[in-house]
């Protein structure tokens, strides 16, 4: 189904942005760079509901854990929604009555 595929694709794009932001922060990319800043800002906006769920001794580890959790949740929810949508009969579905 097209809608299910679209949901999965959007979830993978969201997860990719979040993971890219995590990697850029972990590897110490220059935050003054426009591309790095934009990716981090997009990731920060996407993980807003998951801020400060866990707190570790390292700020980078805390960010990686919380943001990684957000990426996993986005993918899991999208997978569940797409699975439910593929089980729903479409418009072309027609019940066939048994011949008596």
Phi, psi and omega in degrees: 000142185292318182294319179297318178295322178295317179298315179297319181296315179297319179296320178293324177294316178299313180297322179295320178297315180296314180294321177298318178296320178298311182296320179297321179289317182295324182271004174073037177297151183294113181291346177280345177291135184298316181295314179299315180297317180295318179295318179294319179296318178296316178297318180298321179292320182291331183261014181309317180292346185253014182291135173056037174288314178244152178227118179249175182290333180258134179295321179293319179293321177298314179297316181296319180293309182295315181289324176296321176299319178298317179298318179295319180295317178302314180294319181294315180296318179296319179296318179295313179299315180296321177296319178294321180292327180285342178273344180280129179295140181277188182292331182281358181288133179225128178285137178255126179275139178292144178282131182261000000 
